[in-house]
């Protein structure tokens, strides 16, 4: 319990709105969008409006302790009791509205975007923690869909039996190593998960929703052997692959140096090599976020805030 209390205090101080064992927090890009500025890579890649996006997690628990993770707390947070989906979602959306209320009196606020933001169209289950550890994830995704919003679920692929039963708008699997040995060094898992990750890749191949493999690359650590990554990714046959630079933020700065952050041209070079090995096309990139998008060309990438 002391660990939970200390973590809650840290997260609240850093702007997280805690709801049961989950949380919501507006991102930097929502703030920029609300002031009429640019939007995040999800907008440039998929048409998702940053000011209409709710960034949340249903659980703070995680079974990885990745070197590149920016989370403001080092240790996984145990959750004594999980909220039911309806109560959790209501609390998350209320927290988002409370954040938005602060923009109402600001002269720099884009009032048209503020009006749109009050009716969110997208929920990104990607804030922190591992969402598949939330026992009602399937029901939560269905509830979000019924309320007219799309969902991106970002998972570390360690719970294939959960993933097989999900149907979000877009399902992400993080793949941050080309083999088990490097996976253990980069992700520092709490248990032996590599075979389960391989099983998740196979499940994605048969999945009914849009799918993405996401890679976070760290210079001098896992930014190597694109052909070996390609062999793993080919097992999943995802619709898209996102190749992203590690960003020197948060607690990761205690574990990695700023030099571990690749430049955008390095990300593009790696993405091109990976795309050539996979037979995927480089479709877009966002230099500020140091991220590139590879497409299988099987599906239209732009969602245009459709529910």
C-alpha positions in Angstrom: 0.0 0.0 0.0 2.8 2.5 0.7 4.1 1.9 -2.8 0.7 2.6 -4.3 0.3 5.8 -2.2 3.7 7.1 -3.2 3.2 6.3 -6.9 -0.3 8.0 -6.8 1.3 11.2 -5.3 4.0 11.2 -7.9 1.6 10.8 -10.8 -1.0 13.3 -9.5 1.8 15.9 -9.1 2.9 15.3 -12.7 -0.6 16.0 -14.1 -2.2 12.5 -14.2 -5.8 12.2 -13.2 -6.1 8.8 -11.5 -9.3 6.8 -11.9 -9.3 3.6 -9.9 -6.3 1.6 -11.1 -6.1 3.6 -14.4 -5.4 7.2 -15.4 -5.8 9.9 -18.0 -3.5 12.7 -18.9 -3.6 15.3 -21.8 -0.5 15.0 -23.9 1.8 17.8 -25.3 0.1 17.6 -28.7 -3.4 18.2 -27.3 -2.1 21.4 -25.7 -0.5 22.5 -29.0 -3.7 21.6 -31.0 -5.9 23.6 -28.6 -3.8 26.6 -29.3 -4.1 26.2 -33.1 -0.8 24.5 -33.5 0.4 21.3 -35.1 -0.9 17.8 -34.1 0.8 14.5 -33.2 2.0 11.8 -35.6 -1.4 10.0 -35.2 -2.9 12.9 -37.0 -0.4 12.9 -39.8 -0.5 9.1 -40.2 -4.1 8.2 -39.5 -6.2 11.5 -39.4 -6.8 11.4 -35.7 -7.3 14.9 -34.2 -5.1 15.4 -31.2 -7.6 17.7 -29.5 -10.3 15.0 -29.8 -8.1 12.2 -28.5 -8.2 10.9 -24.9 -4.9 9.5 -23.8 -5.5 7.0 -21.0 -4.7 3.6 -19.5 -7.0 1.2 -17.8 -4.3 0.0 -15.5 -0.9 1.3 -14.1 0.4 -2.3 -13.9 3.2 -3.5 -16.2 5.2 -6.7 -16.7 8.0 -4.9 -18.5 10.6 -2.5 -17.1 12.0 -1.2 -20.5 15.2 0.8 -20.6 13.6 3.4 -22.9 10.4 3.8 -20.8 9.6 7.4 -19.8 7.0 6.5 -17.1 7.5 8.8 -14.1 7.6 5.8 -11.7 10.2 3.1 -11.9 8.4 0.2 -10.4 5.2 -1.4 -11.6 2.1 -0.4 -9.6 0.1 -3.2 -8.2 -3.7 -2.6 -8.4 -5.8 -4.0 -5.6 -9.1 -3.8 -7.4 -10.0 -2.9 -11.0 -13.0 -0.7 -11.8 -15.8 -2.0 -14.0 -15.6 -0.6 -17.6 -18.5 1.9 -17.3 -17.3 3.4 -14.1 -13.7 3.6 -15.4 -14.7 5.2 -18.7 -17.0 7.7 -17.1 -14.2 8.7 -14.7 -11.7 9.0 -17.6 -13.9 11.2 -19.7 -14.8 13.4 -16.7 -11.1 13.8 -16.0 -10.5 14.8 -19.7 -13.3 17.4 -19.4 -11.7 18.8 -16.3 -8.5 19.3 -18.1 -10.3 21.0 -21.0 -12.0 23.4 -18.7 -8.8 25.2 -18.2 -8.7 26.3 -21.8 -12.0 28.2 -21.7 -10.7 31.5 -20.5 -7.3 31.5 -22.3 -6.9 34.0 -25.2 -4.6 31.6 -27.0 -7.3 28.9 -27.2 -8.7 27.9 -30.6 -12.4 28.1 -29.7 -13.5 25.9 -32.6 -11.1 23.2 -31.5 -12.2 23.5 -27.9 -15.8 22.9 -28.9 -14.7 19.8 -30.8 -12.5 18.6 -27.9 -15.5 18.5 -25.6 -16.8 15.7 -27.8 -13.9 13.3 -28.1 -13.8 10.9 -31.0 -10.8 8.8 -30.1 -9.4 6.9 -27.1 -5.7 5.9 -27.1 -5.1 3.1 -24.5 -1.4 3.9 -24.5 -0.6 6.2 -21.6 1.4 3.8 -19.4 1.1 0.3 -18.0 0.1 -2.8 -20.0 -3.6 -2.6 -20.9 -4.0 -6.4 -21.3 -3.5 -6.7 -17.6 -6.9 -5.0 -17.1 -9.3 -7.9 -16.8 -12.3 -6.1 -18.6 -10.4 -4.8 -21.6 -12.6 -6.4 -24.2 -15.7 -4.9 -22.5 -14.1 -1.5 -22.2 -13.2 -1.4 -25.9 -16.8 -2.4 -26.8 -18.2 0.3 -24.5 -16.0 3.0 -26.1 -17.1 1.9 -29.6 -20.8 2.0 -28.5 -20.2 5.6 -27.4 -19.1 6.5 -30.9 -15.3 6.7 -30.4 -12.4 4.8 -32.0 -9.7 3.0 -30.1 -6.0 2.4 -30.4 -4.7 -0.3 -28.1 -1.0 -0.5 -27.5 0.3 -3.7 -26.0 3.6 -5.3 -25.3 2.3 -8.6 -26.7 2.8 -10.6 -23.6 -0.8 -11.8 -23.3 -1.8 -13.4 -26.6 -4.9 -15.0 -25.2 -6.3 -11.5 -24.4 -5.2 -10.1 -27.7 -7.0 -12.8 -29.6 -10.3 -11.7 -28.2 -10.0 -8.0 -28.7 -11.5 -5.9 -31.5 -10.3 -2.3 -31.2 -10.1 0.1 -34.2 -6.4 -0.4 -34.4 -4.2 -2.8 -32.4 -0.5 -2.1 -31.8 2.1 -4.6 -30.7 5.4 -3.2 -29.5 8.4 -5.1 -30.9 11.7 -3.7 -29.5 14.2 -6.5 -30.2 14.9 -8.9 -33.1 15.6 -11.9 -30.7 15.1 -13.1 -27.2 18.5 -12.2 -25.8 18.2 -8.6 -26.8 14.6 -8.5 -25.7 15.6 -9.4 -22.2 18.2 -6.6 -22.2 15.9 -3.9 -23.6 12.5 -4.8 -22.1 13.7 -6.4 -18.8 10.5 -8.6 -18.5 9.2 -9.8 -15.2 8.9 -13.3 -16.5 9.8 -15.5 -19.5 7.5 -13.8 -22.2 9.4 -14.2 -25.5 7.4 -17.3 -26.7 4.2 -15.5 -25.8 5.3 -12.5 -27.9 5.9 -14.8 -30.9 2.4 -16.3 -30.3 0.9 -12.8 -30.3 2.6 -12.1 -33.7 1.0 -15.2 -35.1 -2.4 -14.1 -33.7 -2.2 -10.7 -35.4 -1.8 -12.3 -38.8 -5.3 -13.8 -38.3 -6.8 -10.7 -36.6 -9.9 -8.9 -37.9 -8.9 -5.4 -37.0 -6.3 -3.0 -38.3 -2.9 -3.9 -36.9 0.4 -2.1 -36.3 3.9 -3.2 -35.2 5.6 -0.4 -33.4 9.3 -0.3 -32.8 11.1 2.1 -30.4 14.8 2.2 -31.5 17.7 3.1 -29.3 21.0 4.0 -30.8 23.7 1.5 -29.7 21.1 -0.9 -28.2 18.5 -2.3 -30.5 18.9 -0.2 -33.7 20.4 -3.1 -35.7 19.7 -6.0 -38.0 16.5 -4.8 -39.8 16.4 -8.1 -41.7 15.9 -10.0 -38.4 13.2 -7.6 -37.3 11.6 -8.2 -40.8 11.5 -12.0 -40.3 9.6 -11.5 -37.0 7.2 -8.9 -38.4 6.5 -11.1 -41.4 4.9 -13.6 -39.0 2.3 -11.0 -38.1 1.7 -9.4 -41.6 0.6 -6.1 -39.9 -1.2 -3.4 -41.9 1.4 -0.9 -40.8 4.8 -0.7 -39.1 5.8 2.4 -37.1 9.6 3.0 -36.7 10.2 5.5 -33.9 13.1 7.0 -32.2 13.6 6.6 -28.4 13.0 10.1 -26.9 15.2 11.2 -24.0 12.4 11.9 -21.5 11.2 11.1 -18.0 12.8 8.4 -16.0 14.6 6.9 -19.1 17.1 9.7 -18.6 18.4 7.8 -15.5 19.1 4.7 -17.7 20.1 6.1 -21.1 22.1 9.0 -22.4 20.9 11.7 -24.8 23.2 10.2 -27.4 21.0 7.1 -27.4 18.3 9.1 -29.2 18.6 8.5 -33.0 18.3 11.4 -35.4 15.3 11.4 -37.8 17.5 10.6 -40.8 18.7 7.4 -39.0 15.1 6.4 -38.4 14.3 6.9 -42.1 17.4 4.9 -43.1 16.3 2.0 -40.8 12.7 2.2 -42.0 13.8 2.0 -45.6 15.9 -1.0 -45.0 13.1 -2.7 -43.0 10.5 -1.8 -45.6 12.7 -3.3 -48.4 13.1 -6.5 -46.4 9.3 -6.7 -45.7 8.0 -5.4 -49.1 6.3 -2.5 -47.3 6.3 1.1 -48.6 7.4 4.2 -46.7 4.2 6.2 -46.7 4.8 9.1 -44.2 7.2 10.5 -41.6 7.1 13.2 -38.9 10.6 14.7 -38.3 9.7 16.4 -35.0 8.6 13.0 -33.5 11.3 11.1 -35.3 8.9 8.5 -36.6 8.3 6.8 -39.9 5.3 4.8 -41.2 5.6 1.7 -43.4 2.4 0.4 -45.1 1.5 -3.0 -46.4 -0.8 -1.0 -48.8 -3.7 -3.4 -47.9 -5.9 -0.8 -46.1 -6.5 2.9 -46.2 -4.5 4.5 -43.4 -6.6 7.6 -42.8 -9.4 7.1 -40.3 -10.7 10.8 -40.4 -12.0 10.6 -36.9 -14.6 8.0 -37.9 -16.3 6.1 -35.1 
